[in-house]
């Protein structure tokens, strides 16, 4: 059996199914607070803090990837947390590293947008306090 083939039982007949374009990404790959030993796969200057599966979904959607989310999965290096993973389909045949870097840019955009929205909300609250 080759590396990218997976075994499936189908109506009693044994069949092989290839998953060449299916790439699995865990939130730990993009987490700035993790070391490489803890599972971060990208450089820390491209990583973001508090990456969740929802952040990865938004990044994949903004990057134009087809994806599926598996919320009940556990990252093997940190199996005590159930953070989920995202399975991205790379129809163009990109390598995993390239897709990961594209997702990292999307993750940083999503995190930056959330942070700016949070800051705008806090400044709005502060302005209301000063009016009184």
Secondary structure as a PSIPRED ss2 file (coil, helix, strand):
# PSIPRED VFORMAT (PSIPRED V4.0)

   1 X C   1.000  0.000  0.000
   2 X C   1.000  0.000  0.000
   3 X C   1.000  0.000  0.000
   4 X C   1.000  0.000  0.000
   5 X E   0.000  0.000  1.000
   6 X E   0.000  0.000  1.000
   7 X E   0.000  0.000  1.000
   8 X E   0.000  0.000  1.000
   9 X E   0.000  0.000  1.000
  10 X E   0.000  0.000  1.000
  11 X C   1.000  0.000  0.000
  12 X C   1.000  0.000  0.000
  13 X E   0.000  0.000  1.000
  14 X E   0.000  0.000  1.000
  15 X E   0.000  0.000  1.000
  16 X E   0.000  0.000  1.000
  17 X E   0.000  0.000  1.000
  18 X E   0.000  0.000  1.000
  19 X C   1.000  0.000  0.000
  20 X C   1.000  0.000  0.000
  21 X C   1.000  0.000  0.000
  22 X E   0.000  0.000  1.000
  23 X E   0.000  0.000  1.000
  24 X E   0.000  0.000  1.000
  25 X E   0.000  0.000  1.000
  26 X E   0.000  0.000  1.000
  27 X H   0.000  1.000  0.000
  28 X H   0.000  1.000  0.000
  29 X H   0.000  1.000  0.000
  30 X H   0.000  1.000  0.000
  31 X E   0.000  0.000  1.000
  32 X C   1.000  0.000  0.000
  33 X C   1.000  0.000  0.000
  34 X C   1.000  0.000  0.000
  35 X C   1.000  0.000  0.000
  36 X C   1.000  0.000  0.000
  37 X C   1.000  0.000  0.000
  38 X C   1.000  0.000  0.000
  39 X C   1.000  0.000  0.000
  40 X C   1.000  0.000  0.000
  41 X C   1.000  0.000  0.000
  42 X C   1.000  0.000  0.000
  43 X C   1.000  0.000  0.000
  44 X C   1.000  0.000  0.000
  45 X C   1.000  0.000  0.000
  46 X C   1.000  0.000  0.000
  47 X C   1.000  0.000  0.000
  48 X E   0.000  0.000  1.000
  49 X C   1.000  0.000  0.000
  50 X C   1.000  0.000  0.000
  51 X C   1.000  0.000  0.000
  52 X C   1.000  0.000  0.000
  53 X H   0.000  1.000  0.000
  54 X H   0.000  1.000  0.000
  55 X H   0.000  1.000  0.000
  56 X H   0.000  1.000  0.000
  57 X H   0.000  1.000  0.000
  58 X H   0.000  1.000  0.000
  59 X H   0.000  1.000  0.000
  60 X H   0.000  1.000  0.000
  61 X H   0.000  1.000  0.000
  62 X H   0.000  1.000  0.000
  63 X H   0.000  1.000  0.000
  64 X C   1.000  0.000  0.000
  65 X C   1.000  0.000  0.000
  66 X E   0.000  0.000  1.000
  67 X E   0.000  0.000  1.000
  68 X E   0.000  0.000  1.000
  69 X E   0.000  0.000  1.000
  70 X E   0.000  0.000  1.000
  71 X C   1.000  0.000  0.000
  72 X C   1.000  0.000  0.000
  73 X C   1.000  0.000  0.000
  74 X C   1.000  0.000  0.000
  75 X C   1.000  0.000  0.000
  76 X H   0.000  1.000  0.000
  77 X H   0.000  1.000  0.000
  78 X H   0.000  1.000  0.000
  79 X C   1.000  0.000  0.000
  80 X C   1.000  0.000  0.000
  81 X C   1.000  0.000  0.000
  82 X C   1.000  0.000  0.000
  83 X C   1.000  0.000  0.000
  84 X C   1.000  0.000  0.000
  85 X E   0.000  0.000  1.000
  86 X E   0.000  0.000  1.000
  87 X E   0.000  0.000  1.000
  88 X E   0.000  0.000  1.000
  89 X E   0.000  0.000  1.000
  90 X C   1.000  0.000  0.000
  91 X C   1.000  0.000  0.000
  92 X C   1.000  0.000  0.000
  93 X C   1.000  0.000  0.000
  94 X C   1.000  0.000  0.000
  95 X C   1.000  0.000  0.000
  96 X H   0.000  1.000  0.000
  97 X H   0.000  1.000  0.000
  98 X H   0.000  1.000  0.000
  99 X H   0.000  1.000  0.000
 100 X H   0.000  1.000  0.000
 101 X H   0.000  1.000  0.000
 102 X H   0.000  1.000  0.000
 103 X H   0.000  1.000  0.000
 104 X H   0.000  1.000  0.000
 105 X H   0.000  1.000  0.000
 106 X H   0.000  1.000  0.000
 107 X H   0.000  1.000  0.000
 108 X H   0.000  1.000  0.000
 109 X H   0.000  1.000  0.000
 110 X H   0.000  1.000  0.000
 111 X H   0.000  1.000  0.000
 112 X H   0.000  1.000  0.000
 113 X H   0.000  1.000  0.000
 114 X H   0.000  1.000  0.000
 115 X H   0.000  1.000  0.000
 116 X H   0.000  1.000  0.000
 117 X H   0.000  1.000  0.000
 118 X H   0.000  1.000  0.000
 119 X H   0.000  1.000  0.000
 120 X H   0.000  1.000  0.000
 121 X H   0.000  1.000  0.000
 122 X H   0.000  1.000  0.000
 123 X H   0.000  1.000  0.000
 124 X H   0.000  1.000  0.000
 125 X H   0.000  1.000  0.000
 126 X H   0.000  1.000  0.000
 127 X H   0.000  1.000  0.000
 128 X H   0.000  1.000  0.000
 129 X H   0.000  1.000  0.000
 130 X H   0.000  1.000  0.000
 131 X H   0.000  1.000  0.000
 132 X C   1.000  0.000  0.000
